[in-house]
Amino acid sequence: MIRNGFIVTAAACAALATVLPGASAASDGWQRVGTGITGGVSGLALVEGAPAGLDRVDAVVVRDNKAEDQSRVASVSLRPGRAPVVRELTWRGALPKDLEAVDAVPGRPGHYVALASRGEAYHFVVAGGRATVRRGPVALPGRHDGDNYEAFALHLDRSGRTYAVWATRGSGPEKAVVGAARVRIGADGLEFGTVTARQEFSVPFPDRDEVRHISDLKVRADGTVLVSAASDPNVDDGPFASAVYEAGRFRVNHAHDAVLRLEPEGSLVPLVRFTRRDNRKIEAVAALPRGLGLWGTDDENFGGSLRFDRVGR
């Protein structure tokens, strides 16, 4: 990818920290964090322990690039009144194709798990301008050939156990499928338990073009499942449309198994909605304190942007 006259590769992008040109935020609140077809945001994770609030966040984003010389992951710093600072990170380890989601490992600052569209999870550590993979990728339990995964989240239960929640994206009449299982993330690797929750899910909006019923999800501390949905006419200039929903609840039963209770399509009301006129394809979400949400887009030829929204108390 080319940024400000420099060629950025997956092996040599750690040295480049870019302050993207322009105002700190457009009039509609979107802040650009990537330019062009290779600069989209396909997944988003907050940096554990960093301050997070309105117009202030440190995050790690993944990009769904496929060529060897294209970036896979970047760090982003947003501050009030300033342009975003973006650093493309050197990827060290097995090189993934099409990373679609990422989340921070609870209780382990600097550790993240990213998910590729084929259902392969990558545990990596961010330090010193690098994203270093810990061992090889691990397949999601219950993965099938032909599945197309878009979303991944990690949730720390009050018992101290960590759970993974993921989803295929669905397409039009084909609903998304959400799964959940316990996960162990240690020095010796990443290990998923048995899938104990599986549920189909669809949204009322967007309602035209190729509807991706889930383009990302996260689980709030109280178990609320936050999802984004997007439509794509499969034309790199769009127009795109998106929405964000409270999709239901995640909980853990007495046997310490994951349980999902997602709402039917007819009960869903968007927290925020972006029409084809807005031309935004949300593919990443994060939940911040005090009722704030952070959305990331992969707008194809228009690059990637982030936006804060107040969606609760």
VEXZA-811679 format. One record per residue (C-alpha): residue in one letter; x negated, y negated, z. Coordinates in nm, 4 decimals, padded with zeros to 6 digits, always signed. Example, Ala and Ser with C-alpha at 12.3 -4.5 7.8 and 13.67 -1.06 7.14 Angstrom:
# residues 2
res	c1	c2	c3
a	-01.2300	+00.4500	+00.7800;
s	-01.3670	+00.1060	+00.7140;
END
This chain:
# residues 313
res	c1	c2	c3
m	+00.0000	+00.0000	+00.0000;
i	-00.1207	-00.3548	-00.0656;
r	-00.0874	-00.6205	+00.2025;
n	-00.2243	-00.9731	+00.1663;
g	-00.4774	-00.8597	-00.0911;
f	-00.6069	-00.5584	+00.1042;
i	-00.5543	-00.1955	+00.0080;
v	-00.4220	-00.0066	+00.3100;
t	-00.4580	+00.3709	+00.3247;
a	-00.3505	+00.6263	+00.5822;
a	-00.7184	+00.6804	+00.6667;
a	-00.8312	+00.3177	+00.6850;
c	-00.5494	+00.0917	+00.7991;
a	-00.6303	+00.0645	+01.1707;
a	-00.8561	-00.2347	+01.1204;
l	-00.5819	-00.4434	+00.9637;
a	-00.3525	-00.6443	+01.1887;
t	-00.1132	-00.8509	+00.9788;
v	+00.0838	-01.1548	+01.0840;
l	+00.3536	-01.1461	+00.8222;
p	+00.4167	-01.4823	+00.6573;
g	+00.7269	-01.6888	+00.7180;
a	+00.9284	-01.7935	+01.0179;
s	+00.9524	-01.5719	+01.3250;
a	+01.3093	-01.4831	+01.2321;
a	+01.5372	-01.5497	+00.9373;
s	+01.8631	-01.7346	+00.9912;
d	+02.0409	-01.3997	+01.0177;
g	+01.8031	-01.2780	+01.2900;
w	+01.6047	-01.0271	+01.0826;
q	+01.2247	-01.0283	+01.1206;
r	+01.0131	-00.8777	+00.8410;
v	+00.7672	-00.6072	+00.9517;
g	+00.6846	-00.4524	+00.6163;
t	+00.6862	-00.5525	+00.2510;
g	+00.7814	-00.3558	-00.0575;
i	+00.8868	+00.0034	-00.1082;
t	+00.6210	+00.1409	+00.1303;
g	+00.6929	-00.1064	+00.4123;
g	+01.0257	+00.0242	+00.5403;
v	+01.1068	+00.1217	+00.8990;
s	+01.2428	+00.4772	+00.9117;
g	+01.1992	+00.5265	+01.2855;
l	+01.1404	+00.3134	+01.5943;
a	+01.0141	+00.3747	+01.9491;
l	+00.9555	+00.1279	+02.2311;
v	+00.6105	+00.1208	+02.3919;
e	+00.6563	+00.2578	+02.7424;
g	+00.5682	+00.0086	+03.0148;
a	+00.5605	-00.2935	+02.7832;
p	+00.7991	-00.5849	+02.8462;
a	+01.1188	-00.5616	+02.6425;
g	+01.3951	-00.8168	+02.6085;
l	+01.5532	-01.0633	+02.3711;
d	+01.2984	-01.1488	+02.0977;
r	+01.0224	-00.9725	+02.2916;
v	+00.9180	-00.6129	+02.2314;
d	+00.6219	-00.3891	+02.1549;
a	+00.7099	-00.0915	+01.9405;
v	+00.5768	+00.1861	+01.7217;
v	+00.7453	+00.2357	+01.3849;
v	+00.7133	+00.5161	+01.1313;
r	+00.7337	+00.4818	+00.7547;
d	+00.8780	+00.7509	+00.5278;
n	+00.5890	+00.7463	+00.2820;
k	+00.4684	+01.0555	+00.0986;
a	+00.1405	+00.9772	-00.0814;
e	-00.1893	+01.0382	+00.0975;
d	-00.3009	+00.6747	+00.0724;
q	+00.0144	+00.5278	+00.2265;
s	+00.0743	+00.4310	+00.5894;
r	+00.2650	+00.6639	+00.8204;
v	+00.2851	+00.4641	+01.1442;
a	+00.2388	+00.1058	+01.2616;
s	+00.2499	-00.0918	+01.5843;
v	+00.4675	-00.4018	+01.5964;
s	+00.4652	-00.6921	+01.8417;
l	+00.7560	-00.9395	+01.8483;
r	+00.7446	-01.2567	+02.0566;
p	+00.9855	-01.5537	+02.0784;
g	+00.9148	-01.8187	+01.8183;
r	+00.6312	-01.6270	+01.6550;
a	+00.5974	-01.4225	+01.3391;
p	+00.5775	-01.0431	+01.3908;
v	+00.2285	-00.8958	+01.4303;
v	+00.2015	-00.5622	+01.2514;
r	-00.0913	-00.3206	+01.2648;
e	-00.0917	-00.0173	+01.0368;
l	-00.2530	+00.2699	+01.2311;
t	-00.4965	+00.5302	+01.1065;
w	-00.3285	+00.8727	+01.0984;
r	-00.5555	+01.1526	+01.2218;
g	-00.4417	+01.5123	+01.1787;
a	-00.2033	+01.7072	+00.9575;
l	-00.0573	+01.4483	+00.7195;
p	+00.3248	+01.4480	+00.7201;
k	+00.5504	+01.3645	+00.4302;
d	+00.8636	+01.1589	+00.4867;
l	+00.8625	+01.0717	+00.8577;
e	+01.2199	+00.9733	+00.9426;
a	+01.2309	+00.9210	+01.3200;
v	+01.0144	+00.8721	+01.6269;
d	+01.0534	+00.8380	+02.0036;
a	+00.8217	+00.7816	+02.2981;
v	+00.7469	+01.0722	+02.5324;
p	+00.9015	+00.9784	+02.8696;
g	+00.6464	+00.9322	+03.1449;
r	+00.3453	+00.9611	+02.9117;
p	+00.2498	+00.6144	+02.7814;
g	+00.0928	+00.6239	+02.4372;
h	+00.2453	+00.9603	+02.3467;
y	+00.5117	+00.9927	+02.0755;
v	+00.6966	+01.2578	+01.8769;
a	+00.7877	+01.1873	+01.5151;
l	+01.0174	+01.3963	+01.2978;
a	+00.9816	+01.4564	+00.9252;
s	+01.2825	+01.5085	+00.7010;
r	+01.2210	+01.8855	+00.6766;
g	+01.2535	+01.9232	+01.0540;
e	+00.8855	+01.9284	+01.1528;
a	+00.7933	+01.7452	+01.4754;
y	+00.4542	+01.5780	+01.5240;
h	+00.3250	+01.4978	+01.8733;
f	+00.0733	+01.2147	+01.8437;
v	-00.1126	+00.9701	+02.0663;
v	-00.1628	+00.6016	+01.9846;
a	-00.4938	+00.4592	+02.1046;
g	-00.7748	+00.2526	+01.9570;
g	-00.5859	+00.1700	+01.6380;
r	-00.5238	+00.5377	+01.5623;
a	-00.2309	+00.7797	+01.5725;
t	-00.3903	+01.1151	+01.6518;
v	-00.1879	+01.4356	+01.6163;
r	-00.2036	+01.6796	+01.9075;
r	-00.2219	+02.0209	+01.7409;
g	-00.0090	+02.0987	+01.4354;
p	+00.3535	+02.0193	+01.3562;
v	+00.6263	+02.2249	+01.5247;
a	+00.9544	+02.3214	+01.3559;
l	+01.2820	+02.2287	+01.5233;
p	+01.4694	+02.5300	+01.6576;
g	+01.7463	+02.6396	+01.4229;
r	+01.5983	+02.4563	+01.1253;
h	+01.7120	+02.5813	+00.7848;
d	+01.5663	+02.5319	+00.4386;
g	+01.7444	+02.2449	+00.2693;
d	+01.8270	+02.0602	+00.5933;
n	+01.7567	+01.6875	+00.5733;
y	+01.6749	+01.5386	+00.9128;
e	+01.7016	+01.1663	+00.9864;
a	+01.7147	+01.1191	+01.3629;
f	+01.5261	+01.2188	+01.6780;
a	+01.5307	+01.1133	+02.0440;
l	+01.3765	+01.2198	+02.3732;
h	+01.5650	+01.1880	+02.7020;
l	+01.4338	+01.2348	+03.0555;
d	+01.6987	+01.3830	+03.2829;
r	+01.7135	+01.2918	+03.6504;
s	+01.5936	+01.6470	+03.7237;
g	+01.2628	+01.5568	+03.5601;
r	+01.3229	+01.7744	+03.2546;
t	+01.2870	+01.6313	+02.9038;
y	+01.5387	+01.6990	+02.6272;
a	+01.5242	+01.6455	+02.2535;
v	+01.8260	+01.5383	+02.0467;
w	+01.8093	+01.5336	+01.6671;
a	+02.0393	+01.5105	+01.3657;
t	+02.0638	+01.5794	+00.9970;
r	+02.1907	+01.2807	+00.8041;
g	+02.4902	+01.4278	+00.6239;
s	+02.5994	+01.2989	+00.2866;
g	+02.9483	+01.1788	+00.1978;
p	+03.1920	+01.4625	+00.2746;
e	+02.9116	+01.6625	+00.4378;
k	+02.8969	+01.5668	+00.8040;
a	+02.5791	+01.5108	+01.0008;
v	+02.4860	+01.7869	+01.2459;
v	+02.3496	+01.6933	+01.5892;
g	+02.1486	+01.9415	+01.7954;
a	+01.9869	+01.9344	+02.1386;
a	+01.7492	+02.1460	+02.3452;
r	+01.5010	+02.1247	+02.6274;
v	+01.1480	+02.0392	+02.5196;
r	+00.8104	+02.0705	+02.6870;
i	+00.5397	+01.8267	+02.5778;
g	+00.2042	+01.9019	+02.7344;
a	-00.1684	+01.9040	+02.6721;
d	-00.1378	+02.2424	+02.5028;
g	+00.1282	+02.1326	+02.2552;
l	+00.4954	+02.0817	+02.1884;
e	+00.7491	+02.3561	+02.2636;
f	+01.1254	+02.3448	+02.2052;
g	+01.3683	+02.5588	+02.4003;
t	+01.6863	+02.7220	+02.2757;
v	+01.9473	+02.5004	+02.1125;
t	+02.2331	+02.4709	+02.3615;
a	+02.4332	+02.1942	+02.1935;
r	+02.5344	+02.1548	+01.8310;
q	+02.8114	+01.9316	+01.6923;
e	+02.9143	+01.7808	+01.3591;
f	+02.9600	+01.4049	+01.3321;
s	+03.0886	+01.1529	+01.0762;
v	+03.1583	+00.7794	+01.0675;
p	+03.4401	+00.5658	+00.9216;
f	+03.1956	+00.3014	+00.7914;
p	+03.0058	+00.2785	+00.5626;
d	+03.2619	+00.4389	+00.3360;
r	+03.1178	+00.4243	-00.0164;
d	+02.8072	+00.5280	-00.2146;
e	+02.5994	+00.8005	-00.0472;
v	+02.7035	+00.7770	+00.3174;
r	+02.4431	+00.8957	+00.5651;
h	+02.6547	+00.9581	+00.8735;
i	+02.3493	+00.9450	+01.1017;
s	+02.0365	+00.7570	+00.9990;
d	+01.8938	+00.7453	+01.3525;
l	+01.9942	+00.8035	+01.7150;
k	+01.8729	+00.7325	+02.0653;
v	+02.0014	+00.8342	+02.4098;
r	+02.0359	+00.5622	+02.6730;
a	+01.9403	+00.6301	+03.0338;
d	+02.3067	+00.6868	+03.1236;
g	+02.3490	+00.9480	+02.8473;
t	+02.5241	+00.7271	+02.5923;
v	+02.4319	+00.8368	+02.2397;
l	+02.3595	+00.5404	+02.0117;
v	+02.3638	+00.6144	+01.6378;
s	+02.3207	+00.4229	+01.3150;
a	+02.4810	+00.5092	+00.9823;
a	+02.3945	+00.3778	+00.6378;
s	+02.4992	+00.3945	+00.2750;
d	+02.2591	+00.4052	-00.0179;
p	+02.3530	+00.3842	-00.3880;
n	+02.0109	+00.5443	-00.4602;
v	+01.9020	+00.2236	-00.6325;
d	+01.5966	+00.0623	-00.4720;
d	+01.7519	-00.2852	-00.4792;
g	+02.0717	-00.1669	-00.3063;
p	+02.3209	-00.2902	-00.2161;
f	+02.3087	-00.1101	+00.1183;
a	+02.5492	-00.1128	+00.4130;
s	+02.5061	-00.0059	+00.7754;
a	+02.6695	+00.0196	+01.1150;
v	+02.5718	+00.1104	+01.4713;
y	+02.8002	+00.3090	+01.7037;
e	+02.8253	+00.4463	+02.0534;
a	+02.8797	+00.8018	+01.9348;
g	+02.9525	+00.9782	+02.2614;
r	+02.7659	+01.1288	+02.5535;
f	+02.4713	+01.3544	+02.6253;
r	+02.4560	+01.5318	+02.9578;
v	+02.2899	+01.8262	+03.1301;
n	+02.4979	+02.0995	+03.2969;
h	+02.4289	+02.2967	+03.6155;
a	+02.2260	+02.5496	+03.4183;
h	+02.0060	+02.2651	+03.2913;
d	+02.1345	+02.3109	+02.9366;
a	+02.1937	+02.0176	+02.7042;
v	+02.5590	+01.9293	+02.6358;
l	+02.6943	+01.6932	+02.3671;
r	+03.0361	+01.5268	+02.3641;
l	+03.0587	+01.3208	+02.0448;
e	+03.3607	+01.1165	+01.9412;
p	+03.5755	+01.2056	+01.6384;
e	+03.5527	+00.9733	+01.3389;
g	+03.8944	+00.8199	+01.4014;
s	+03.7910	+00.6972	+01.7478;
l	+03.4739	+00.5184	+01.6423;
v	+03.4459	+00.1382	+01.6264;
p	+03.1161	-00.0201	+01.5117;
l	+02.9142	-00.2153	+01.7665;
v	+02.7647	-00.4039	+01.4723;
r	+02.8362	-00.3795	+01.1015;
f	+02.6430	-00.4931	+00.7939;
t	+02.8285	-00.4905	+00.4620;
r	+02.6950	-00.4514	+00.1089;
r	+02.6697	-00.8306	+00.0966;
d	+02.4241	-00.8154	+00.3899;
n	+02.2262	-00.5474	+00.1983;
r	+02.0642	-00.3856	+00.5022;
k	+01.9947	-00.0133	+00.5426;
i	+01.9449	+00.0581	+00.9120;
e	+01.7332	+00.3703	+00.9620;
a	+01.6023	+00.3067	+01.3149;
v	+01.7541	+00.2107	+01.6492;
a	+01.6299	+00.1505	+02.0031;
a	+01.8132	+00.0648	+02.3248;
l	+01.6691	-00.2194	+02.5352;
p	+01.7626	-00.3318	+02.8876;
r	+02.0563	-00.5651	+02.9627;
g	+02.2769	-00.4459	+02.6775;
l	+02.0359	-00.5227	+02.3942;
g	+01.9799	-00.3135	+02.0861;
l	+01.6989	-00.3263	+01.8320;
w	+01.7588	-00.2152	+01.4730;
g	+01.5061	-00.1349	+01.2018;
t	+01.5703	-00.1185	+00.8279;
d	+01.4243	+00.0577	+00.5298;
d	+01.5471	-00.1765	+00.2590;
e	+01.3426	-00.0052	-00.0159;
n	+01.2100	-00.2768	-00.2509;
f	+01.2802	-00.5394	+00.0169;
g	+01.0588	-00.3731	+00.2791;
g	+01.1445	-00.3286	+00.6456;
s	+01.2850	-00.5642	+00.9113;
l	+01.3810	-00.5626	+01.2795;
r	+01.6685	-00.7407	+01.4515;
f	+01.7887	-00.7784	+01.8111;
d	+02.1614	-00.7618	+01.8887;
r	+02.3555	-00.7822	+02.2128;
v	+02.5853	-00.4805	+02.2211;
g	+02.6743	-00.4398	+02.5893;
r	+02.6401	-00.5842	+02.9349;
END
